[in-house]
């Protein structure tokens, strides 16, 4: 029987570093953001919906989606964000479900940043939340995306708070220091596989 482990958490908290570690260990990982990006490539289903809903002003000269321009809009405009989610999420979820169904692996890790915001908890058997302090999150996001403090704050505040995500999760990983993060992952893996007794650490 397949088991889907959702990996979620705040922006710039280290989710991808953790799933990269899992992939390196040979585990099967699906990334919702990668799937969403593929579906929003030119002439793909989400691309067509976005052009219909937002217009050609969100396309580059070569007709590819202007992700930076659209990203600024949805982080600054709640109604636009809701609109984008409404038209894109059903298509993305359908593709995720298809990939889970077709997977031959029994343990599937699904990196899904907006798991709680999109109310996709039913996709997962177990949920792991990756978190850091607000200060670390801000520093990482500003450095990673080369953005201002104000824009970084907008991005963070567009998501459910880390405290709320932790409360709704089965396990939590503090990803401040990678030397202590990887042992946390290994412990959770053993618990998920039933090798040691379960004990939520959120």
Rosetta blueprint (number, residue, H / E / L):
1 X L
2 X L
3 X E
4 X E
5 X E
6 X E
7 X E
8 X E
9 X E
10 X L
11 X L
12 X L
13 X L
14 X L
15 X H
16 X H
17 X H
18 X H
19 X H
20 X H
21 X H
22 X H
23 X H
24 X H
25 X L
26 X L
27 X L
28 X E
29 X E
30 X E
31 X E
32 X H
33 X H
34 X H
35 X H
36 X H
37 X H
38 X H
39 X H
40 X L
41 X L
42 X L
43 X L
44 X L
45 X H
46 X H
47 X H
48 X H
49 X H
50 X H
51 X H
52 X H
53 X H
54 X H
55 X L
56 X H
57 X H
58 X H
59 X E
60 X L
61 X L
62 X L
63 X L
64 X L
65 X E
66 X L
67 X H
68 X H
69 X H
70 X H
71 X H
72 X H
73 X H
74 X H
75 X H
76 X H
77 X L
78 X H
79 X H
80 X H
81 X H
82 X H
83 X H
84 X H
85 X H
86 X H
87 X H
88 X H
89 X H
90 X H
91 X H
92 X H
93 X H
94 X H
95 X H
96 X H
97 X H
98 X H
99 X H
100 X H
101 X H
102 X H
103 X L
104 X L
105 X L
106 X L
107 X E
108 X E
109 X E
110 X E
111 X E
112 X L
113 X L
114 X L
115 X L
116 X L
117 X L
118 X L
119 X L
120 X L
121 X H
122 X H
123 X H
124 X L
125 X L
126 X E
127 X E
128 X E
129 X E
130 X E
131 X E
132 X L
133 X L
134 X H
135 X H
136 X H
137 X H
138 X H
139 X H
140 X H
141 X H
142 X H
143 X H
144 X H
145 X H
146 X L
147 X L
148 X L
149 X H
150 X H
151 X H
152 X H
153 X H
154 X H
155 X H
156 X H
157 X H
158 X L
159 X L
160 X L
161 X L
162 X H
163 X H
164 X H
165 X H
166 X H
167 X H
168 X L
169 X L
170 X L
171 X E
172 X E
173 X E
174 X E
175 X L
176 X L
177 X L
178 X H
179 X H
180 X H
181 X H
182 X H
183 X H
184 X H
185 X H
186 X H
187 X H
188 X H
189 X H
190 X H
191 X H
192 X H
193 X L
194 X L
195 X L
196 X L
197 X L
198 X L
199 X L
200 X L
201 X L
202 X L
